[in-house]
Amino acid sequence: MHTDEAVNAYIVGQLLAGETYTYDPKDRHGPALTALALPLAKIQGAKTFSDLTESELRLTTVLAGMVTILLFGAAVEMFGFLPCLIAALLFACAPLPVYYDRYFIHESLFAAATFGLILTGWRACKRHSTIQALLAAACAALVLTCKETAVLHFFALAAAAIVFWLWNLRGKRLVGLWRPIAALVAAAVFLLLSVMLFTWFGSNWKALPDLLHAAPNFLARAGGEGHQKPFWYYAQLLTGGWSGRLICGLACVGFIQTVRRRSPSPYGFLAFYALFLAAIYNLIPYKTPWLALNFWLPVALFAGLAIESLWRVPKTYPALGIAIPALCVLMGAVAAVLIAHDTHQRVFVHPADETNPYAYAQTPEDLLGLPTEVEKLALQDSVATPRIAVIASDPWPLPWYLRHFSKVGFWQPGQRVERADFYITSTEAADQYRDQLQDFHPDFFGVRPGVLVVLWSPALK
Amino acid sequence: MIKILVKNLAVLTALLVSIAAIAQDKVPLKTKLPPPLFVGTPVPLNVTNLERPTKAKRPDFLVPAGTLNLAKNKKVTASDNNPIVGTLDMINDGDKDGNEGSWVELGPGKQWAQIDLAKSSNIYAVLLWHFHAQARVYRDVVVQVSDDPTFRAGGTTIFNSDFHNELGLGAGKDLNYVETYQGKLIDAKGVKGRYVRFYSNGNTANKLNDYIEAEVWGKPAV
């Protein structure tokens, strides 16, 4: 369980215990993920934090990933059948979406809601439909209540819409695009849903002023805070492995083809959205690999468009007859093998390995041994309910791994710590408690690459 | 006054140590250290029952004059003949750099690597670098010396941090340690043997067993 997943799990655990969700403007993002995970956890029988399991929690993000795939069915009208089929297959099988769709973080839900917003927003403009406008508002509220980075996406979408109108539609008059009543109702729905979720159904109104405080916090975070990466980081991540290179290569073909044509099709809009999004995300020094999931929608659709264009070549050049379909089938077979290999390696064989570019500050398997070790030693010493004292400035993800123990306390280094049967300290904190730890035996466990904690257990007699 | 006294006392101590070393024909062990690759986690662990990472230069370790690194470029065998990364000869090729391309990675779980010194020798010190690009602790590190290449009859254990006896070689009492660029210095106390075997059982980052370099400092037995 990644540290971020552990934090989200803890929030679900607090809600299961009957506490109210409190929006934190410094960290932990919005309430949407928790709001969906809570009923799902309850349906699966979880009553307390210690009842929760990885699979119960990850079901939420897996379902969000499945919704994204299903949305391609609704997108056929917009992007065409073959590109949608290919994009859906890429979301279902390619290593990057498969890896992050089962991570209990906000990204998978965020990507699904963004896709929903694009689909319903386009339809609302095209059909002048109030229902679609309301759906778009609901999707926008879901995006915002997922993560504060929604603002970046709203900006990219708005900028793309303006450039698309100027460049592809040549600034032509959009008759009836704006229906004031529909726009007002949509705005009201957006506000209502956002306020409802951020205030946790009206139980915490402090969340609204806190939301305004989030902006300076996230601006500071954008500077990096230890997560600075080079400009080309996402490109490197997306083109990783042979399957990544092939998919991104095809996506580039589809993208160039769209931009060159200057067509008023939704692909024109998608191209500008991808361009603005890439510019924003690449210019911000703060980068984490799961944010690359936001690029997967345009990448998958443009790759699908490129294949569709190739498939249609024989219609223009009949001489090429069977050669092009044969080439497409061959390419498809090669792509399937490469994708299967990369997904198998990254998602199933080495999910927590440091060499896996998706495993970022991942909890190593080693930490799974810590609770087992405590249980074993407690049993040896006939301690039925071991008291565990954790002393660390950043104890995550230990609350998750120690959730089955009923007597666990967390202290900050320097605080007076109660007597315990086991101590878990950060390497920095150990020095301050030398007298208390004198008769304990130390054993190291990895919590993140390069970060260790020490389990102090009663010395063996 | 106190300053002068302390200064004189320090000079006197150094002089006495040197005289004692010369009297026993001992010299400080000189090995070339690789550049450190991480700072941070090896913080002062000033707790008596926890090995303190060597942040500053390690104090001189005295060995008899004429002691050599007998391990360099000697034959290496291992429990895993198909390492995941690198080749077995990297264990004693003299490259102690912590960057990729300098280490051999043996498979998951319990593994060993063994150096044949070619002759039975008196071993005074062993220096071992598993990995030092980040803070890691290797589990169940055991170092044994023997004249039997199969170690069937058992060897002389010169280091054992396997306190749960996971390897079945007996429970050890030596402390776990955080890997650093200075390597782990093990006092072999002149033990005699031709083969040196290094055991480990994964590490705090993964289940694999990495070896950057191993040095065996000693003199061929007469």
Interface residues (C-beta under 8 A of the other chain):
Chain A: A352 D353 E354 P364 E365 D366 T427 E428 A430 D431 R434 L437 Q438 F440 H441 P442 D443 F444 F445 G446 P449 G450 V451 L452 V454 A459 L460
Chain B: F38 G40 T41 P42 V43 P44 L45 N46 V47 T48 N49 L50 Q134 A135 R136 V137 F163 A171 L175 N176 V178 G202 N203 T204 A205 N206 K207
